[in-house]
Amino acid sequence: MNDKQFEEISKKLDKIFAIIAVQSIDNKDDKINTLKRLGFSSDEINPIVGVKNCRQMEGWKRK
């Protein structure tokens, strides 16, 4: 395994751990905001949270 492959696997594992961690958050807006701050795109967040467009929700608009 070379360095590029290792970095790619590490990034994917980080995303998996982040998804597991936010499962305990009950509020969808809080969950969206947390995932956004962790670098997830809206296309990745939508199925995780179970919404059609997270960009229209308050959690996405927070700064």
JOCORPE-V84643 format. One record per residue. N is the residue number from 1. PSI is psi in degrees with one decimal (NA if undefined). Layout:
n: (N & N)
psi: (PSI & PSI)
This chain:
n: (1 & 2 & 3 & 4 & 5 & 6 & 7 & 8 & 9 & 10 & 11 & 12 & 13 & 14 & 15 & 16 & 17 & 18 & 19 & 20 & 21 & 22 & 23 & 24 & 25 & 26 & 27 & 28 & 29 & 30 & 31 & 32 & 33 & 34 & 35 & 36 & 37 & 38 & 39 & 40 & 41 & 42 & 43 & 44 & 45 & 46 & 47 & 48 & 49 & 50 & 51 & 52 & 53 & 54 & 55 & 56 & 57 & 58 & 59 & 60 & 61 & 62 & 63)
psi: (129.2 & 176.9 & -38.1 & -44.2 & -40.9 & -43.8 & -39.8 & -43.5 & -40.5 & -42.6 & -41.5 & -39.6 & -38.8 & -41.1 & -39.2 & -45.2 & -37.0 & -41.9 & -43.0 & -40.7 & -38.1 & -6.7 & -23.6 & -8.4 & 122.9 & -37.7 & 124.7 & -38.0 & -40.2 & -39.4 & -44.2 & -45.9 & -42.5 & -46.8 & -38.6 & -44.6 & -24.9 & 1.6 & 11.8 & 146.1 & 166.7 & -34.8 & -30.0 & -35.2 & -39.7 & -53.7 & -27.5 & -44.1 & -25.1 & 38.1 & 162.3 & -37.0 & 98.6 & -17.2 & -19.5 & -6.3 & 156.6 & -36.5 & -33.0 & -34.8 & -14.1 & 153.1 & NA)
